Every structure is written in structure tokens, then in C-alpha cells.
Amino acid sequence: MPTDRFPRNPVPPAADPRRHDIDALRALAFLLVIVYHVAMYYVADWPWHLKSPHAAEWLQWPMRILNLWRMDLVFLISGVSLAFLSRHQGTAALLRGRGLRLVLPLAFGMAVVVPWQAYAEGVANGLVAPGFGAFLLRYLPMSQPWSKGAFAGAEFGITWNHLWYLPYLFVYTAAVALTLPLWRSAAGQALRRAFNGLRGGWLLLLPALPLAAFTLLLAPHYPPTHNLVRDPFLHSIYFTVFLYGYWMGVDSGIWRELERLRRVSLALAVAVVAAYIAARTLGAGSVPNEINAVLRSLYLWAAVATLLGHGHRHLNRPWPWLRWANASVYPWYMLHQTLIVLAIVWLAPLALGPVLEPALILAVTLGGCWLLNDALIRRVRWLRPLFGLPPQEKRTPDRAPAAALTAAR
């Protein structure tokens, strides 16, 4: 079907084939986020809410290699989802729907899900008195200042911690929704066609150039903060890949090309990350920043292109677990880091060592997410919207349209 133009009139839902690969990549990407956050407790010299006495320096490079693309993939997939949604919804509907699916869970998460993380961090830092009830009475009204460094976000009195993805995604979605006429104009369509028309090496190189420019110009001056109004470097990267996903979403040609190039992009990613590691270690201090920025950005895009290409090749089928994963990924995302911190507080005093302890923390986190989601959240009608789910369980057949793919189902 032609995909080079946005239709003026909504396309009937039956006209859209379901993109199982995007569903699957989204679920797997958020599962990777859970593993990453467990590892943050153990990686040496990286700040996190709690730190293990078993912190290991060898984890730094695996974590860094993963960190260069993990959230970029998530934001690109979110852009793909918006591309499908925007074919059937206008600006007002997109803002209303995304507000309910993103802002409402954010507010609930900050008030109910996240506070234990702040409390545990504050107690560990010796700046919050033990007693979770007393902590909540001071935390929720935001009426009294906290000691500097008590917990992440203490300067604001309340924190969103790992839920920072939700306000970022809402802002990016609103930016596109409010400018839909621009994207549907002749100039907007021409830009989209130019991107989706990239083939061969151009597809693996040109999208990395804006990322390299932002990295070179902004990264040295604006380190990541996850503060919505003071995070220009991360905004420049995440919004750019979000736009890439939005442009790519309904175009079949670029997905076929990514699938065709999947082995080339994998080889490129391996070669570039090896060069990046060598530049950061063997040539520390002697490699120009421009080279590091280009290598970092080229690896980011090559890694994302590899995952998209292999995903389109191998994951675009109705896996038996996919419907459950789609209905579970959002509550799991909201719950997982609080459960990680709870598991740490419970297990750390047992001194189980650097192998058994992280395995049990991961098992407790996954088991807790499964139990709370399947036994409670998905079954209680009023809880579902607070975790980003529709009030009723949707029983869509496998041939359902890709418009059902949302970044906040």
C-alpha cells in the first residue's frame, strides 16, 4: 500500500497490518530496562539511589555500551506508535489520550509508587529518619524542604525517579501533535519522504550526523539530568530519534531496507563500538572530542538499526506471549524500580554475595511485577488507568491494526 503521504481522511483500521515486531521490541526493550536498573546497584562509581558493597568496575563498559542506545530505542519505538495513532486521531484526541495514558500514571506513580525509593535512599544517606509513614506525611504535601542530597529530586520536595520517561514522552508527543498541520504539509511530507528514501550506506550514516552534532555541541555543557526543563542534550537526542520513529512508522520501504541491511548494520555497530572503546581507553585524552562524538553517535544509530532490522525479520509474527506482554509492559515499567529497591533493602543485610544476591533481586522484581500486575492491576477496573491501561481489557484479534501500538498502553 502507498505510504509516502499522510491521508487527509482517516484510514479505516482494517487497512493497517499489525506490526508484531514493534510490539515485541517494545516489550523486550522494557525488560532490558529492568535488568539495567538491577545492574545499576552494582556498577562501581556510577551514582544511583543505593549502591552495593559488591560494586564492580568491570560492569562499567557493558553498561556504557548498553546505555548508548537503550532509551533511544524506546523513544524511537514510541515515535513509531505515534505515527500509527496520528493517522486516526487529530491533535485534540492525541493530547487527551496521551494525557490520560502518560500524565495520570505519572502523577499516581510519583505519589504512590516512587516514594519508597526516595525514603530508602534518604535513610541510606543518613538524611531521612526511619519511619515510612512519617516520611510520607512530609513528602506528599511538599511543604517542608529536605536536606540537600537526601534523595534524587530532594530539591523539588518530590521526585519522579525512573518515571522521567513519561513527561519526556508526553512533551515530545504534544510537540508533534500540536504541529500536525506542519508534518502533513508538502514540506513536512517531503522531509519524511527524504528520510524514508535513504538506502544502503546512507541509511546507516546520515541519521547519525545530527546525533553527532548534538553530542559534540551540547554533551560537554549539559550532562544528563532527567530534569524536564534543564536537559537540553538528552532532549536533542531523544526527540530526534522520536522523530525518526514518527517518520518511519507507516512506511514499508524503510523497514524492508533495515531488514536487508541488518547484517551490515550489526558489523558496523561492532566495529564502531570497538573503535569507541579503544579511543576512550587506549587513547584516553589524545582522541579529539569530534571523533568520540561521531563514534558514539554512529554506534547508537547502527545498534538501533540492527535491532530494528533483525526485529522486522525475526519478530514480526503473532507470538503467543505478545498479547500478555502488551498488556503488562506499562505496569511492569512503573513498578519495577520500587520493587528493586525493596528487594535490595530486604536482601542486602543477608550478605548473599555478588552472584546469588543480584539473581534474587532480579527474581523478586520480576515475580513482584508479575504478581501485582496479573493478580491485581489488570483485574481492578479503577486501578488500570492509574497504570496506563484502558479501563477494560481489550481482546483484539491478531489481525488488529497497528494503531493499537502505543508507547503508553
N, C-alpha and C positions, 0 to 999 in steps of 0.2 A: 504494500500500500504506500502511496506517496507520503513522505514525512517531512518535506522541506518547507512546508508552510503551516503556520498555525491557522486552523479554520476559524472563520468568523462565527460560525454557529457550533454549538457543542456537538461532539461526535457521539453517537449512541454507544453506550457501554459495551454492547456486544461486538463492536468493531475492534476492540483492543484485545490482543492476545496477552495472557498473563505472563509476566516476567518472573519466573520462579528463581532465576539466578540472582536477581536483585533481592528478593525475599531472603534467600539463603545467605547471601553475602552479608546482608544487614544483621541477621541473627548471629552468624559466626563472628562478625566484627565486634558485636557487643559481648559475646562470650570471651573474646580476646581481651576486652577491656577489664573484665573481672580478673583474669589471670594476671594482667599487667598490674592491677592495683594490689593484688596479693604480693607480687614481687616488689612493689614499692616499699613495703615494710622491711625488705631485706637488702636492698641495694645501698651500698655504702656511699656516704657523702651527698646523697640526694635528699632534700627536705621532704618530709611527709608528716602526717598527723602523729604517728607513733613510729618508733624505729626499734628494730630488733638488736639485741646484743650479738646476734649472728650475722650482722650486716657484712656483705661480701663485695669486694671491689670488682671481682670478675663479672658480676652482673651488669656493670655499667655499660659495656659495649653492646651486649644483646638488647638491653633495654633502650639504649640510644638508637640502635638500628631499627627497632620496632617503633619507637616514638616518632621517628621522622615521617611516618605515613599513617599510623593507625587512626588518628582522628580525622585526618584528611580524607581517608576512605569513607568514614562515617558521614562527613559533611557532603561529599560528592554523591553518595547514595541518597542522602536527604534531598539534594537538588534534583536527582532523577525522579524521586517521588513527587516533588512539586511539579515537575514537567507534566506528569500524568494528571495530577489533580487540577492544574490550571487549564487543562483542555475542557473541563466540565464545570468549572466554577469561576466566577468573577472575583473582583477584588474584595468586595464586602463578604462574600461567602468564605473566601480563603482566610481572611483576617478573623472572622468569627470562629470558624472551625479550628484554625491553628491556635487561637487564643484559648479555647476550651481544652485542646489536647496538649498545650505546652505551658501556658501561664497558670492555669488552675493546678496541675500537678506540681509545678514549681513552688507555688505558694504553700500547698499542702506539704510537700517534701521539706521545705525549709522549717515549717512549724512542727512537723511530726516525725519525719524520717531522719533528718540530719542532726537534730540537737544532741543525740547521744555521741556522735563523732566529736562535736565541739567540747562536750563535757569530758569525755575520755582524754582528749588532747590537753585540755586545761588542767585536769588533775595530774596527768603525767608531767606537765611542765611546772607543777607546784604553784600554779597561779589561780586555781579554782578549788574551792573547798569540797571535799567529798560530800555527796548527797545530791542525787539527781533531781529530786523533787524541788529542793531549794534552788538548784541551778535553773530549772525551768521557770520558776516564779520570777527570776531576774532576767532570764534570756528572752522569753516570749514578749514581755511588754517593751523591751528595748529601752527601758527608762534609765538604766544606770550604766556608766562606762565600764569597760573591762580593762584590766591591766594590759599594757602593751605586750603582744606576743602570747597572750593567754591561749588563743586558738586562731586558726586561719579565719580571717574576717572579723576578728575581735574589734577592730577599729570601727566597724559598722554596727556592732552590737548583735548582729545576726549574720549567718553565713549560708551560702548555698553549696559550698564544698564541691563534690563531684557533679552536682546538678547544673553546673555552669553551662553545659551544653544546651540546656533548654532555653535560657534567654538569648544566647547567641543564635540559635536556630530560629527563634521567633523573630528576631531583628532581621536576619537575612531573608526569611520568608516574607516579612512585611515589606522589606525594600523591593523585592521583586513584585509582590502583589500590587503595591502602590504605583508601580511603573509598568504594569501590564500593557498599556497602550504603546509605550516605547518599544517593548520587546515584540509586539505584534505589528509594529510599523515596518515599512520597507527597509529602513536602515537596520532595525533590530533583526529582521529575518535574514538580511544579507550577512550580518555578523555571525549569526547562528549557522548559516549555510557554509560560511568560510571555515568555521571551526570544524563542523561535521564533515567537511570535504577534505580534511587533511588525510593523507595516505602515506604509508611507508614510514621512512625515517622522519618525515616532517611531523607525523603524529606523535612520535616518541621524543621529539626535540623541542618543537615550538611551544607547546603548552608549559614547558618548564621554564621558559625565559622570563615571563612575568614573575614567577615564583622566585627565581634567582635575583631579579631586580629588587623585589620587596625584601628578600633576605639580606642583601647587601646594604640597602639603604636604611632599613628600619630595625633589623635584629640587633645591631650593636647599641642602639639608643633606647630601644623599648623591649626589654625582656618580657617574656610571657608572664601575665599576672592573673588571668581569668577574671579580671575586673572589667565589666562590660564597657565602661566609658574610658578606661585607660589601658587599652590593649591593642594598639594600632598594628603591631607586627602580626599577631595571630589573626586579627580581623582581615588583614590584607591577604593572608594565605588561605584561611578558611572560606572567606567569601568568594575568592577566585575559584577554588575547586568546587564550591557550591554552584557557582555559575556554570562551570564546565558540566556538571551533572545535569543542570537545568537545560542546557543546550543539547546535550547528548540524549536526554531521556527517551524521546519517541522516535529518534532517527535510527533506522535499522542498519544503514550503511556503516556508520562508525563502529557499531558493535560487532559487525562481521569483520571489520578491519582489525579491531583489537583482538578478536579471536584468531585471525590469521597471523598476527604478529606476536602471539603470546609467548612463543619460544624465544624470539628475538628480544622482546622486552625483558624476559627473565635473564637472558645472558647479559643484556645491558645493565640491568639492576645489579647483578652480581659483580660485574666488572667495575661499575661506578662506586659501589659501596666499598669494594676493596681499595680503590684509589682514595676514597674519602678517609677510610681508617688509616691508611698509610700516611696521608697528608696530615692527619690530626695527631699521629703518634710518632712515626719515624721522622717526619718533617715538621714537628711542632715548632711553631714560631717562625719558620722560614718560608712557609707556603702563603702566598698572598691571600687576603680575605676574598678577593674576587674568585679565585679558584675554588676555595672552600664553599662559597655560596653557590657556584654553578654545580659542583659535585653533589652537594646536599640536595639541591632542587631537582637535578636530573635524576638522582636516585629516588626521591619522593615520587616523581611522576612515573618513572619506569616501574617502580614497585606497584603503584596503584594500577597502571595499565596492565601489568602482568596479572594481578588479581582479577581485574575486570574481564580480561581476555580468557583466562582459564575458567573463571566462573561462568562466562557465557557458553563456553564449550562443554563443561562437565556438570554444571549445577542447574541448568535450565530444564528441569523436569519436576513433576509433582512428587517430591519426596514425602514419604509417609509422615515424617516428623515436622513438616514445614508449617502446616496449619496451626499446630500447637505452638511452635516457635514464634509465629507471627503474633499470636495472642498472648505470649508470655514475655517477649523481649523487653517491652517497656517497663512492666512492673519489676522484672529482674534488674534492669538498669537502675531503677530508683532505689531498690532495696540493698543492692549488693555491697556497697562500701560500708554501710552501717553494720551489716552482718559481719563483714571482715573485721571491723574494729571490735565488735562484740566477741568474736571468736578469739582475737588476739588477747583481749583482757581476760578471757576465761582460760586460755591455754598457756599463755606466757609464763605464769607462775609455776607451771608443771615442769618447766625446763626439759622439754622433749627433744631438743636438739634441732639442727638445721635441715634435717630431712623429714622426719616424722611431723614436726610442728607445721611447716608450710603445707604439707599434704593434708593434714587435718583441718587447717584453716580453710583451705580451698574446699574440702569436702563439706564442712559445716556451712560455708557460704552457699554452695550450690544446693545443698539439701534444704537450707532455710529458705532460699528463694523459691525452690520448687514447692515446698510445703505451704508457705504463705500465699503464693500465687494460686496454686491449683485448689487448695482446700479453703481459701478464704476470699482473696481479692476477686477472682473470676466468678465466684458464686454469689457475692453480695452486690446487689444492684447499685446501691448508693456509693459503694467503695470504688467501683470500676472507673468512673470518670476522674476520681482523685488520683488514679494511677494511669491516666491517659487512655483508658479503654472506653468504647461506646457502652451505653447503659445495658444493652442487650448483646449477648454472644451472637456473632454473625456466622451463619452456616453457609458460606459461599462455596459453590462448586469449584472444582479445579480450573474450569474454563473462565472463571470470573475475571473481570477486567483488571488491568494493571493500575487503574485509578485507585484501587483499594490499597495500593502500596503507599504508606505514609511514613514519614520519619517519626511520627508520634501516634502510633495506632492505639 
